[in-house]
């Protein structure tokens, strides 16, 4: 190894809520436990191991 440290990029929930949108209706998302919830169509997207799963077919209506 060369002794260089890898840069690790981290985001807070607040940061992510500014850049993510609902893939179904493009509404704003908010965090609720281990879910992202669309404020417009109310679809709930799971967060697994810290990663938002933004697939409509894996969402909960």
VOLUMRO-304603 format. One record per atom (N, C-alpha, C): atom name; x, y, z; residue in three letters; residue number from 1; chain. Coordinates in Angstrom, 3 decimals. Layout:
<r><atome>CA</atome><u>X</u><v>Y</v><w>Z</w><residu>ala</residu><num>NUM</num><chaine>A</chaine></r>
...
***
This chain:
<r><atome>N</atome><u>0.834</u><v>-1.194</v><w>0.000</w><residu>unk</residu><num>1</num><chaine>A</chaine></r>
<r><atome>CA</atome><u>0.000</u><v>0.000</v><w>0.000</w><residu>unk</residu><num>1</num><chaine>A</chaine></r>
<r><atome>C</atome><u>0.869</u><v>1.242</v><w>0.000</w><residu>unk</residu><num>1</num><chaine>A</chaine></r>
<r><atome>N</atome><u>0.351</u><v>2.284</v><w>-0.536</w><residu>unk</residu><num>2</num><chaine>A</chaine></r>
<r><atome>CA</atome><u>1.108</u><v>3.520</v><w>-0.660</w><residu>unk</residu><num>2</num><chaine>A</chaine></r>
<r><atome>C</atome><u>0.949</u><v>4.427</v><w>0.549</w><residu>unk</residu><num>2</num><chaine>A</chaine></r>
<r><atome>N</atome><u>0.092</u><v>4.062</v><w>1.471</w><residu>unk</residu><num>3</num><chaine>A</chaine></r>
<r><atome>CA</atome><u>-0.121</u><v>4.888</v><w>2.648</w><residu>unk</residu><num>3</num><chaine>A</chaine></r>
<r><atome>C</atome><u>-1.157</u><v>5.972</v><w>2.458</w><residu>unk</residu><num>3</num><chaine>A</chaine></r>
<r><atome>N</atome><u>-1.739</u><v>6.046</v><w>1.276</w><residu>unk</residu><num>4</num><chaine>A</chaine></r>
<r><atome>CA</atome><u>-2.780</u><v>7.045</v><w>1.028</w><residu>unk</residu><num>4</num><chaine>A</chaine></r>
<r><atome>C</atome><u>-4.097</u><v>6.569</v><w>1.604</w><residu>unk</residu><num>4</num><chaine>A</chaine></r>
<r><atome>N</atome><u>-4.821</u><v>7.482</v><w>2.191</w><residu>unk</residu><num>5</num><chaine>A</chaine></r>
<r><atome>CA</atome><u>-6.143</u><v>7.171</v><w>2.725</w><residu>unk</residu><num>5</num><chaine>A</chaine></r>
<r><atome>C</atome><u>-7.179</u><v>7.370</v><w>1.635</w><residu>unk</residu><num>5</num><chaine>A</chaine></r>
<r><atome>N</atome><u>-8.154</u><v>6.479</v><w>1.624</w><residu>unk</residu><num>6</num><chaine>A</chaine></r>
<r><atome>CA</atome><u>-9.263</u><v>6.648</v><w>0.687</w><residu>unk</residu><num>6</num><chaine>A</chaine></r>
<r><atome>C</atome><u>-10.203</u><v>7.704</v><w>1.238</w><residu>unk</residu><num>6</num><chaine>A</chaine></r>
<r><atome>N</atome><u>-10.676</u><v>8.562</v><w>0.366</w><residu>unk</residu><num>7</num><chaine>A</chaine></r>
<r><atome>CA</atome><u>-11.662</u><v>9.557</v><w>0.767</w><residu>unk</residu><num>7</num><chaine>A</chaine></r>
<r><atome>C</atome><u>-13.014</u><v>8.883</v><w>0.875</w><residu>unk</residu><num>7</num><chaine>A</chaine></r>
<r><atome>N</atome><u>-13.653</u><v>9.049</v><w>1.993</w><residu>unk</residu><num>8</num><chaine>A</chaine></r>
<r><atome>CA</atome><u>-14.979</u><v>8.474</v><w>2.197</w><residu>unk</residu><num>8</num><chaine>A</chaine></r>
<r><atome>C</atome><u>-15.995</u><v>9.607</v><w>2.185</w><residu>unk</residu><num>8</num><chaine>A</chaine></r>
<r><atome>N</atome><u>-16.964</u><v>9.483</v><w>1.302</w><residu>unk</residu><num>9</num><chaine>A</chaine></r>
<r><atome>CA</atome><u>-18.009</u><v>10.496</v><w>1.198</w><residu>unk</residu><num>9</num><chaine>A</chaine></r>
<r><atome>C</atome><u>-19.202</u><v>10.016</v><w>2.015</w><residu>unk</residu><num>9</num><chaine>A</chaine></r>
<r><atome>N</atome><u>-19.670</u><v>10.865</v><w>2.889</w><residu>unk</residu><num>10</num><chaine>A</chaine></r>
<r><atome>CA</atome><u>-20.842</u><v>10.519</v><w>3.687</w><residu>unk</residu><num>10</num><chaine>A</chaine></r>
<r><atome>C</atome><u>-21.909</u><v>11.590</v><w>3.490</w><residu>unk</residu><num>10</num><chaine>A</chaine></r>
<r><atome>N</atome><u>-23.152</u><v>11.165</v><w>3.567</w><residu>unk</residu><num>11</num><chaine>A</chaine></r>
<r><atome>CA</atome><u>-24.282</u><v>12.066</v><w>3.435</w><residu>unk</residu><num>11</num><chaine>A</chaine></r>
<r><atome>C</atome><u>-25.175</u><v>11.919</v><w>4.652</w><residu>unk</residu><num>11</num><chaine>A</chaine></r>
<r><atome>N</atome><u>-25.740</u><v>13.003</v><w>5.079</w><residu>unk</residu><num>12</num><chaine>A</chaine></r>
<r><atome>CA</atome><u>-26.730</u><v>12.939</v><w>6.146</w><residu>unk</residu><num>12</num><chaine>A</chaine></r>
<r><atome>C</atome><u>-28.112</u><v>12.777</v><w>5.513</w><residu>unk</residu><num>12</num><chaine>A</chaine></r>
<r><atome>N</atome><u>-29.089</u><v>12.423</v><w>6.324</w><residu>unk</residu><num>13</num><chaine>A</chaine></r>
<r><atome>CA</atome><u>-30.457</u><v>12.306</v><w>5.818</w><residu>unk</residu><num>13</num><chaine>A</chaine></r>
<r><atome>C</atome><u>-30.915</u><v>13.630</v><w>5.222</w><residu>unk</residu><num>13</num><chaine>A</chaine></r>
<r><atome>N</atome><u>-30.514</u><v>14.729</v><w>5.840</w><residu>unk</residu><num>14</num><chaine>A</chaine></r>
<r><atome>CA</atome><u>-30.907</u><v>16.052</v><w>5.345</w><residu>unk</residu><num>14</num><chaine>A</chaine></r>
<r><atome>C</atome><u>-30.320</u><v>16.293</v><w>3.954</w><residu>unk</residu><num>14</num><chaine>A</chaine></r>
<r><atome>N</atome><u>-29.051</u><v>15.924</v><w>3.760</w><residu>unk</residu><num>15</num><chaine>A</chaine></r>
<r><atome>CA</atome><u>-28.415</u><v>16.099</v><w>2.452</w><residu>unk</residu><num>15</num><chaine>A</chaine></r>
<r><atome>C</atome><u>-29.121</u><v>15.275</v><w>1.382</w><residu>unk</residu><num>15</num><chaine>A</chaine></r>
<r><atome>N</atome><u>-29.418</u><v>14.026</v><w>1.715</w><residu>unk</residu><num>16</num><chaine>A</chaine></r>
<r><atome>CA</atome><u>-30.054</u><v>13.143</v><w>0.736</w><residu>unk</residu><num>16</num><chaine>A</chaine></r>
<r><atome>C</atome><u>-31.457</u><v>13.608</v><w>0.375</w><residu>unk</residu><num>16</num><chaine>A</chaine></r>
<r><atome>N</atome><u>-32.195</u><v>14.128</v><w>1.342</w><residu>unk</residu><num>17</num><chaine>A</chaine></r>
<r><atome>CA</atome><u>-33.555</u><v>14.565</v><w>1.047</w><residu>unk</residu><num>17</num><chaine>A</chaine></r>
<r><atome>C</atome><u>-33.576</u><v>15.743</v><w>0.077</w><residu>unk</residu><num>17</num><chaine>A</chaine></r>
<r><atome>N</atome><u>-32.476</u><v>16.463</v><w>-0.027</w><residu>unk</residu><num>18</num><chaine>A</chaine></r>
<r><atome>CA</atome><u>-32.394</u><v>17.583</v><w>-0.974</w><residu>unk</residu><num>18</num><chaine>A</chaine></r>
<r><atome>C</atome><u>-32.155</u><v>17.115</v><w>-2.406</w><residu>unk</residu><num>18</num><chaine>A</chaine></r>
<r><atome>N</atome><u>-31.506</u><v>15.946</v><w>-2.580</w><residu>unk</residu><num>19</num><chaine>A</chaine></r>
<r><atome>CA</atome><u>-31.137</u><v>15.519</v><w>-3.932</w><residu>unk</residu><num>19</num><chaine>A</chaine></r>
<r><atome>C</atome><u>-31.949</u><v>14.342</v><w>-4.459</w><residu>unk</residu><num>19</num><chaine>A</chaine></r>
<r><atome>N</atome><u>-32.632</u><v>13.597</v><w>-3.586</w><residu>unk</residu><num>20</num><chaine>A</chaine></r>
<r><atome>CA</atome><u>-33.422</u><v>12.458</v><w>-4.039</w><residu>unk</residu><num>20</num><chaine>A</chaine></r>
<r><atome>C</atome><u>-34.867</u><v>12.874</v><w>-4.292</w><residu>unk</residu><num>20</num><chaine>A</chaine></r>
<r><atome>N</atome><u>-35.491</u><v>12.212</v><w>-5.268</w><residu>unk</residu><num>21</num><chaine>A</chaine></r>
<r><atome>CA</atome><u>-36.910</u><v>12.434</v><w>-5.557</w><residu>unk</residu><num>21</num><chaine>A</chaine></r>
<r><atome>C</atome><u>-37.561</u><v>11.079</v><w>-5.804</w><residu>unk</residu><num>21</num><chaine>A</chaine></r>
<r><atome>N</atome><u>-38.847</u><v>11.018</v><w>-5.617</w><residu>unk</residu><num>22</num><chaine>A</chaine></r>
<r><atome>CA</atome><u>-39.601</u><v>9.795</v><w>-5.843</w><residu>unk</residu><num>22</num><chaine>A</chaine></r>
<r><atome>C</atome><u>-39.472</u><v>9.389</v><w>-7.314</w><residu>unk</residu><num>22</num><chaine>A</chaine></r>
<r><atome>N</atome><u>-39.053</u><v>8.149</v><w>-7.589</w><residu>unk</residu><num>23</num><chaine>A</chaine></r>
<r><atome>CA</atome><u>-38.933</u><v>7.731</v><w>-8.981</w><residu>unk</residu><num>23</num><chaine>A</chaine></r>
<r><atome>C</atome><u>-40.286</u><v>7.566</v><w>-9.685</w><residu>unk</residu><num>23</num><chaine>A</chaine></r>
<r><atome>N</atome><u>-41.353</u><v>7.480</v><w>-8.923</w><residu>unk</residu><num>24</num><chaine>A</chaine></r>
<r><atome>CA</atome><u>-42.674</u><v>7.302</v><w>-9.513</w><residu>unk</residu><num>24</num><chaine>A</chaine></r>
<r><atome>C</atome><u>-43.315</u><v>8.630</v><w>-9.929</w><residu>unk</residu><num>24</num><chaine>A</chaine></r>
<r><atome>N</atome><u>-43.345</u><v>9.597</v><w>-8.995</w><residu>unk</residu><num>25</num><chaine>A</chaine></r>
<r><atome>CA</atome><u>-44.043</u><v>10.859</v><w>-9.290</w><residu>unk</residu><num>25</num><chaine>A</chaine></r>
<r><atome>C</atome><u>-43.134</u><v>12.092</v><w>-9.189</w><residu>unk</residu><num>25</num><chaine>A</chaine></r>
<r><atome>N</atome><u>-41.882</u><v>11.897</v><w>-8.798</w><residu>unk</residu><num>26</num><chaine>A</chaine></r>
<r><atome>CA</atome><u>-40.889</u><v>12.968</v><w>-8.647</w><residu>unk</residu><num>26</num><chaine>A</chaine></r>
<r><atome>C</atome><u>-41.173</u><v>13.888</v><w>-7.463</w><residu>unk</residu><num>26</num><chaine>A</chaine></r>
<r><atome>N</atome><u>-41.973</u><v>13.399</v><w>-6.509</w><residu>unk</residu><num>27</num><chaine>A</chaine></r>
<r><atome>CA</atome><u>-42.265</u><v>14.164</v><w>-5.301</w><residu>unk</residu><num>27</num><chaine>A</chaine></r>
<r><atome>C</atome><u>-41.087</u><v>14.164</v><w>-4.333</w><residu>unk</residu><num>27</num><chaine>A</chaine></r>
<r><atome>N</atome><u>-41.182</u><v>14.973</v><w>-3.308</w><residu>unk</residu><num>28</num><chaine>A</chaine></r>
<r><atome>CA</atome><u>-40.127</u><v>15.048</v><w>-2.303</w><residu>unk</residu><num>28</num><chaine>A</chaine></r>
<r><atome>C</atome><u>-40.237</u><v>13.854</v><w>-1.350</w><residu>unk</residu><num>28</num><chaine>A</chaine></r>
<r><atome>N</atome><u>-39.093</u><v>13.444</v><w>-0.821</w><residu>unk</residu><num>29</num><chaine>A</chaine></r>
<r><atome>CA</atome><u>-39.025</u><v>12.293</v><w>0.061</w><residu>unk</residu><num>29</num><chaine>A</chaine></r>
<r><atome>C</atome><u>-38.649</u><v>12.730</v><w>1.464</w><residu>unk</residu><num>29</num><chaine>A</chaine></r>
<r><atome>N</atome><u>-39.181</u><v>12.025</v><w>2.454</w><residu>unk</residu><num>30</num><chaine>A</chaine></r>
<r><atome>CA</atome><u>-38.797</u><v>12.261</v><w>3.841</w><residu>unk</residu><num>30</num><chaine>A</chaine></r>
<r><atome>C</atome><u>-38.434</u><v>10.914</v><w>4.464</w><residu>unk</residu><num>30</num><chaine>A</chaine></r>
<r><atome>N</atome><u>-37.651</u><v>10.954</v><w>5.535</w><residu>unk</residu><num>31</num><chaine>A</chaine></r>
<r><atome>CA</atome><u>-37.203</u><v>9.741</v><w>6.202</w><residu>unk</residu><num>31</num><chaine>A</chaine></r>
<r><atome>C</atome><u>-38.153</u><v>9.380</v><w>7.331</w><residu>unk</residu><num>31</num><chaine>A</chaine></r>
<r><atome>N</atome><u>-38.466</u><v>8.097</v><w>7.429</w><residu>unk</residu><num>32</num><chaine>A</chaine></r>
<r><atome>CA</atome><u>-39.294</u><v>7.572</v><w>8.502</w><residu>unk</residu><num>32</num><chaine>A</chaine></r>
<r><atome>C</atome><u>-38.750</u><v>6.194</v><w>8.866</w><residu>unk</residu><num>32</num><chaine>A</chaine></r>
<r><atome>N</atome><u>-38.026</u><v>6.119</v><w>9.970</w><residu>unk</residu><num>33</num><chaine>A</chaine></r>
<r><atome>CA</atome><u>-37.364</u><v>4.865</v><w>10.401</w><residu>unk</residu><num>33</num><chaine>A</chaine></r>
<r><atome>C</atome><u>-36.450</u><v>4.360</v><w>9.310</w><residu>unk</residu><num>33</num><chaine>A</chaine></r>
<r><atome>N</atome><u>-36.737</u><v>3.191</v><w>8.756</w><residu>unk</residu><num>34</num><chaine>A</chaine></r>
<r><atome>CA</atome><u>-35.880</u><v>2.644</v><w>7.699</w><residu>unk</residu><num>34</num><chaine>A</chaine></r>
<r><atome>C</atome><u>-36.568</u><v>2.728</v><w>6.332</w><residu>unk</residu><num>34</num><chaine>A</chaine></r>
<r><atome>N</atome><u>-37.318</u><v>3.817</v><w>6.133</w><residu>unk</residu><num>35</num><chaine>A</chaine></r>
<r><atome>CA</atome><u>-38.035</u><v>4.032</v><w>4.883</w><residu>unk</residu><num>35</num><chaine>A</chaine></r>
<r><atome>C</atome><u>-37.857</u><v>5.464</v><w>4.392</w><residu>unk</residu><num>35</num><chaine>A</chaine></r>
<r><atome>N</atome><u>-37.955</u><v>5.636</v><w>3.089</w><residu>unk</residu><num>36</num><chaine>A</chaine></r>
<r><atome>CA</atome><u>-38.124</u><v>6.949</v><w>2.480</w><residu>unk</residu><num>36</num><chaine>A</chaine></r>
<r><atome>C</atome><u>-39.576</u><v>7.007</v><w>2.039</w><residu>unk</residu><num>36</num><chaine>A</chaine></r>
<r><atome>N</atome><u>-40.292</u><v>8.062</v><w>2.398</w><residu>unk</residu><num>37</num><chaine>A</chaine></r>
<r><atome>CA</atome><u>-41.718</u><v>8.171</v><w>2.100</w><residu>unk</residu><num>37</num><chaine>A</chaine></r>
<r><atome>C</atome><u>-41.947</u><v>9.390</v><w>1.207</w><residu>unk</residu><num>37</num><chaine>A</chaine></r>
<r><atome>N</atome><u>-42.644</u><v>9.167</v><w>0.100</w><residu>unk</residu><num>38</num><chaine>A</chaine></r>
<r><atome>CA</atome><u>-42.970</u><v>10.265</v><w>-0.816</w><residu>unk</residu><num>38</num><chaine>A</chaine></r>
<r><atome>C</atome><u>-44.102</u><v>11.095</v><w>-0.234</w><residu>unk</residu><num>38</num><chaine>A</chaine></r>
<r><atome>N</atome><u>-43.931</u><v>12.401</v><w>-0.229</w><residu>unk</residu><num>39</num><chaine>A</chaine></r>
<r><atome>CA</atome><u>-44.949</u><v>13.298</v><w>0.330</w><residu>unk</residu><num>39</num><chaine>A</chaine></r>
<r><atome>C</atome><u>-46.167</u><v>13.424</v><w>-0.584</w><residu>unk</residu><num>39</num><chaine>A</chaine></r>
<r><atome>N</atome><u>-46.019</u><v>13.101</v><w>-1.862</w><residu>unk</residu><num>40</num><chaine>A</chaine></r>
<r><atome>CA</atome><u>-47.142</u><v>13.261</v><w>-2.797</w><residu>unk</residu><num>40</num><chaine>A</chaine></r>
<r><atome>C</atome><u>-47.919</u><v>11.962</v><w>-3.008</w><residu>unk</residu><num>40</num><chaine>A</chaine></r>
<r><atome>N</atome><u>-47.257</u><v>10.900</v><w>-3.438</w><residu>unk</residu><num>41</num><chaine>A</chaine></r>
<r><atome>CA</atome><u>-47.985</u><v>9.658</v><w>-3.748</w><residu>unk</residu><num>41</num><chaine>A</chaine></r>
<r><atome>C</atome><u>-47.958</u><v>8.655</v><w>-2.596</w><residu>unk</residu><num>41</num><chaine>A</chaine></r>
<r><atome>N</atome><u>-47.222</u><v>8.974</v><w>-1.526</w><residu>unk</residu><num>42</num><chaine>A</chaine></r>
<r><atome>CA</atome><u>-47.170</u><v>8.172</v><w>-0.291</w><residu>unk</residu><num>42</num><chaine>A</chaine></r>
<r><atome>C</atome><u>-46.508</u><v>6.803</v><w>-0.455</w><residu>unk</residu><num>42</num><chaine>A</chaine></r>
<r><atome>N</atome><u>-45.813</u><v>6.558</v><w>-1.570</w><residu>unk</residu><num>43</num><chaine>A</chaine></r>
<r><atome>CA</atome><u>-45.078</u><v>5.302</v><w>-1.736</w><residu>unk</residu><num>43</num><chaine>A</chaine></r>
<r><atome>C</atome><u>-43.919</u><v>5.293</v><w>-0.752</w><residu>unk</residu><num>43</num><chaine>A</chaine></r>
<r><atome>N</atome><u>-43.647</u><v>4.120</v><w>-0.163</w><residu>unk</residu><num>44</num><chaine>A</chaine></r>
<r><atome>CA</atome><u>-42.568</u><v>3.962</v><w>0.826</w><residu>unk</residu><num>44</num><chaine>A</chaine></r>
<r><atome>C</atome><u>-41.471</u><v>3.100</v><w>0.226</w><residu>unk</residu><num>44</num><chaine>A</chaine></r>
<r><atome>N</atome><u>-40.242</u><v>3.628</v><w>0.233</w><residu>unk</residu><num>45</num><chaine>A</chaine></r>
<r><atome>CA</atome><u>-39.087</u><v>2.923</v><w>-0.302</w><residu>unk</residu><num>45</num><chaine>A</chaine></r>
<r><atome>C</atome><u>-38.209</u><v>2.462</v><w>0.864</w><residu>unk</residu><num>45</num><chaine>A</chaine></r>
<r><atome>N</atome><u>-37.831</u><v>1.179</v><w>0.883</w><residu>unk</residu><num>46</num><chaine>A</chaine></r>
<r><atome>CA</atome><u>-37.032</u><v>0.674</v><w>2.001</w><residu>unk</residu><num>46</num><chaine>A</chaine></r>
<r><atome>C</atome><u>-35.589</u><v>1.160</v><w>1.943</w><residu>unk</residu><num>46</num><chaine>A</chaine></r>
<r><atome>N</atome><u>-34.963</u><v>1.209</v><w>3.115</w><residu>unk</residu><num>47</num><chaine>A</chaine></r>
<r><atome>CA</atome><u>-33.534</u><v>1.482</v><w>3.216</w><residu>unk</residu><num>47</num><chaine>A</chaine></r>
<r><atome>C</atome><u>-32.917</u><v>0.213</v><w>3.794</w><residu>unk</residu><num>47</num><chaine>A</chaine></r>
<r><atome>N</atome><u>-32.052</u><v>-0.449</v><w>3.033</w><residu>unk</residu><num>48</num><chaine>A</chaine></r>
<r><atome>CA</atome><u>-31.425</u><v>-1.708</v><w>3.448</w><residu>unk</residu><num>48</num><chaine>A</chaine></r>
<r><atome>C</atome><u>-29.928</u><v>-1.503</v><w>3.598</w><residu>unk</residu><num>48</num><chaine>A</chaine></r>
<r><atome>N</atome><u>-29.419</u><v>-1.800</v><w>4.782</w><residu>unk</residu><num>49</num><chaine>A</chaine></r>
<r><atome>CA</atome><u>-27.991</u><v>-1.619</v><w>5.078</w><residu>unk</residu><num>49</num><chaine>A</chaine></r>
<r><atome>C</atome><u>-27.522</u><v>-0.204</v><w>4.769</w><residu>unk</residu><num>49</num><chaine>A</chaine></r>
<r><atome>N</atome><u>-28.386</u><v>0.774</v><w>5.023</w><residu>unk</residu><num>50</num><chaine>A</chaine></r>
<r><atome>CA</atome><u>-28.039</u><v>2.169</v><w>4.815</w><residu>unk</residu><num>50</num><chaine>A</chaine></r>
<r><atome>C</atome><u>-28.186</u><v>2.661</v><w>3.385</w><residu>unk</residu><num>50</num><chaine>A</chaine></r>
<r><atome>N</atome><u>-28.672</u><v>1.799</v><w>2.480</w><residu>unk</residu><num>51</num><chaine>A</chaine></r>
<r><atome>CA</atome><u>-28.795</u><v>2.162</v><w>1.068</w><residu>unk</residu><num>51</num><chaine>A</chaine></r>
<r><atome>C</atome><u>-30.274</u><v>2.252</v><w>0.689</w><residu>unk</residu><num>51</num><chaine>A</chaine></r>
<r><atome>N</atome><u>-30.726</u><v>3.410</v><w>0.211</w><residu>unk</residu><num>52</num><chaine>A</chaine></r>
<r><atome>CA</atome><u>-32.124</u><v>3.527</v><w>-0.223</w><residu>unk</residu><num>52</num><chaine>A</chaine></r>
<r><atome>C</atome><u>-32.367</u><v>2.677</v><w>-1.473</w><residu>unk</residu><num>52</num><chaine>A</chaine></r>
<r><atome>N</atome><u>-33.402</u><v>1.850</v><w>-1.444</w><residu>unk</residu><num>53</num><chaine>A</chaine></r>
<r><atome>CA</atome><u>-33.772</u><v>1.026</v><w>-2.593</w><residu>unk</residu><num>53</num><chaine>A</chaine></r>
<r><atome>C</atome><u>-34.894</u><v>1.766</v><w>-3.319</w><residu>unk</residu><num>53</num><chaine>A</chaine></r>
<r><atome>N</atome><u>-34.515</u><v>2.480</v><w>-4.365</w><residu>unk</residu><num>54</num><chaine>A</chaine></r>
<r><atome>CA</atome><u>-35.431</u><v>3.389</v><w>-5.059</w><residu>unk</residu><num>54</num><chaine>A</chaine></r>
<r><atome>C</atome><u>-36.066</u><v>2.734</v><w>-6.282</w><residu>unk</residu><num>54</num><chaine>A</chaine></r>
<r><atome>N</atome><u>-36.511</u><v>1.496</v><w>-6.124</w><residu>unk</residu><num>55</num><chaine>A</chaine></r>
<r><atome>CA</atome><u>-37.182</u><v>0.770</v><w>-7.190</w><residu>unk</residu><num>55</num><chaine>A</chaine></r>
<r><atome>C</atome><u>-38.673</u><v>0.710</v><w>-6.884</w><residu>unk</residu><num>55</num><chaine>A</chaine></r>
<r><atome>N</atome><u>-39.494</u><v>1.135</v><w>-7.832</w><residu>unk</residu><num>56</num><chaine>A</chaine></r>
<r><atome>CA</atome><u>-40.940</u><v>1.166</v><w>-7.607</w><residu>unk</residu><num>56</num><chaine>A</chaine></r>
<r><atome>C</atome><u>-41.466</u><v>-0.228</v><w>-7.301</w><residu>unk</residu><num>56</num><chaine>A</chaine></r>
<r><atome>N</atome><u>-40.950</u><v>-1.253</v><w>-7.972</w><residu>unk</residu><num>57</num><chaine>A</chaine></r>
<r><atome>CA</atome><u>-41.478</u><v>-2.599</v><w>-7.751</w><residu>unk</residu><num>57</num><chaine>A</chaine></r>
<r><atome>C</atome><u>-41.078</u><v>-3.177</v><w>-6.385</w><residu>unk</residu><num>57</num><chaine>A</chaine></r>
<r><atome>N</atome><u>-40.126</u><v>-2.568</v><w>-5.684</w><residu>unk</residu><num>58</num><chaine>A</chaine></r>
<r><atome>CA</atome><u>-39.763</u><v>-3.003</v><w>-4.338</w><residu>unk</residu><num>58</num><chaine>A</chaine></r>
<r><atome>C</atome><u>-40.347</u><v>-2.098</v><w>-3.267</w><residu>unk</residu><num>58</num><chaine>A</chaine></r>
<r><atome>N</atome><u>-41.162</u><v>-1.142</v><w>-3.690</w><residu>unk</residu><num>59</num><chaine>A</chaine></r>
<r><atome>CA</atome><u>-41.746</u><v>-0.181</v><w>-2.749</w><residu>unk</residu><num>59</num><chaine>A</chaine></r>
<r><atome>C</atome><u>-42.998</u><v>-0.749</v><w>-2.110</w><residu>unk</residu><num>59</num><chaine>A</chaine></r>
<r><atome>N</atome><u>-43.479</u><v>-0.024</v><w>-1.098</w><residu>unk</residu><num>60</num><chaine>A</chaine></r>
<r><atome>CA</atome><u>-44.715</u><v>-0.385</v><w>-0.409</w><residu>unk</residu><num>60</num><chaine>A</chaine></r>
<r><atome>C</atome><u>-45.712</u><v>0.737</v><w>-0.637</w><residu>unk</residu><num>60</num><chaine>A</chaine></r>
<r><atome>N</atome><u>-46.905</u><v>0.386</v><w>-1.052</w><residu>unk</residu><num>61</num><chaine>A</chaine></r>
<r><atome>CA</atome><u>-47.918</u><v>1.415</v><w>-1.314</w><residu>unk</residu><num>61</num><chaine>A</chaine></r>
<r><atome>C</atome><u>-48.671</u><v>1.711</v><w>-0.089</w><residu>unk</residu><num>61</num><chaine>A</chaine></r>
***
